[in-house]
């Protein structure tokens, strides 16, 4: 690895109306290294990368950017791409209905006298796909690929532009463990080919595996840069820099007070939405008690989300059968409105796609699931709506400029709190949380965990679905293990461990 500096960002300051997003940030990246940038949501990571990539053009910020020894003044993202700086955002910028080849060369077509040379494009695409480990045809439609493969297409697209510095913003946030491991391995291979990488991620265990240097940003300022080669950098050490304090406990300490069963599902069957002969959920029985946090563990594809969505107003699936009981009484949950009426709420894993109306104000999002409570004769009382939104902004400690701020401008952790507010306003008996801390930092995670504990202490039942086993083990009083549409094990807090959960999954798969 070369020791020469490829990138130097000096005293970068970026101000929005009323907010200083970046405050004299400095970042130095050496050629050929994987340099991680970490910080809580709202710390300034994405803003810094937008300055670097020309999304925020020269003149809209203070400070200097030096790349390959030269002062840069990017007017837009094409300027930075021409120099070999490519950014891949968390929301992938692919066109689902186009082929892989069309996506890779979109806006950068191989053409002669205005006529696209598709043969050359396909030959180049095959070479690029080979470099990123994809065996798909260049003609494959991107929308039919999984998220992991789409991420690789984005990297192939970056390679087509002769990338020198590759910026990845939360590249594994939506990936399962297998796809995440494959992507990290690819980054190491690209490093071997001389490509420098800036990696932004909340998954500290992944960062410590691949990063050579780690720069910590807090409140728009550079806190420190840790050299991984100088010694092992622990997750706790990184967290201390991110949040400004030691986090002796990743999860709040509580004494659960568990009461009678308040929610129960019996003999629940669900068939696939498109393939009506394929059973996705196979005769599941589960229950949640008053004040209890119950987890559902399982690998991707085990049916956890399908189970939750089918219970919540049959939002997923066909030929659904079985019984649902709330407080010992069988209830009809055949529609979302009926499920809400009977005290069931569902916080989706996709907060941006299904949980929020991003362009709307926080005020309108908070009351969205219970408009009747702020309406009279079908007319919304905006003053009542404002009082409700302000109450949840205060109680859940949502960081925003006010209740009129569009939620699209909030950090991931604060967006998740708005989603929680929306469902808490329905006063549920059972709150289903599907990947509630996905894509948010450790500080915001702790705040979400605290909210979950407070809800349980008030007697609500919580059903927590998570791909992070430490999260399940740290938060849950009881854990169901799911595999291929069935519950294959049930573990109490004292007997649950990562090893026992994985053993239950493996044994079920071999049965």
Number of C-alpha atoms within 10 A of each C-alpha: 11 10 10 12 16 20 20 19 20 16 19 21 21 22 13 10 6 7 9 13 20 26 18 16 19 23 20 16 24 20 22 23 25 26 27 25 25 26 27 24 23 20 22 24 24 15 17 23 20 16 23 29 22 20 18 19 17 18 10 12 16 17 15 18 22 17 20 15 12 11 12 17 16 22 16 17 19 15 17 21 20 13 17 18 24 26 24 18 17 17 11 13 12 20 15 14 13 16 18 30 27 23 24 27 18 14 8 12 18 16 12 8 5 8 9 12 12 14 10 12 18 18 12 18 25 18 15 23 22 13 16 22 16 17 10 14 14 23 13 15 18 22 15 12 15 11 17 18 20 20 26 22 26 21 25 26 25 24 21 16 17 15 22 21 27 22 25 21 21 18 22 24 15 18 17 15 14 10 18 17 13 14 22 17 14 17 22 17 14 19 17 13 10 16 20 26 28 21 22 26 24 22 18 18 11 14 23 18 12 18 22 18 24 24 23 25 26 22 19 22 20 22 17 16 19 21 15 16 10 9 8 11 17 12 13 15 14 22 21 14 21 25 20 12 11 14 15 8 9 17 19 14 11 12 7 16 13 18 13 13 17 21 24 18 18 15 14 20 23 27 21 17 14 9 11 13 11 12 19 24 25 17 17 18 16 15 17 24 22 23 26 27 26 26 27 22 28 26 17 15 14 20 20 26 20 21 23 22 19 24 28 22 20 20 15 18 22 20 13 18 14 14 17 22 18 20 15 12 10 14 15 14 22 15 15 20 14 15 21 22 17 19 17 25 28 24 22 22 20 15 20 16 10 12 20 23 17 18 12 14 17 31 25 21 22 28 24 19 20 18 18 14 15 19 14 10 6 9 10 14 14 13 10 14 21 18 14 19 25 19 14 21 22 10 11 18 12 22 16 17 12 14 24 15 15 19 26 16 15 20 19 22 25 24 24 30 23 27 25 25 25 26 24 19 19 19 16 20 22 26 24 26 22 23 19 25 22 21 20 23 23 22 18 20 21 17 19 22 19 18 17 22 24 14 18 23 18 11 20 23 29 27 23 24 25 23 18 15 18 13 19 24 21 15 24 21 19 21 26 21 23 24 23 20 21 22 25 18 17 18 17 14 15 9 11 18 17 14 9 14 21 16 13 19 22 12 11 17 11 6 5
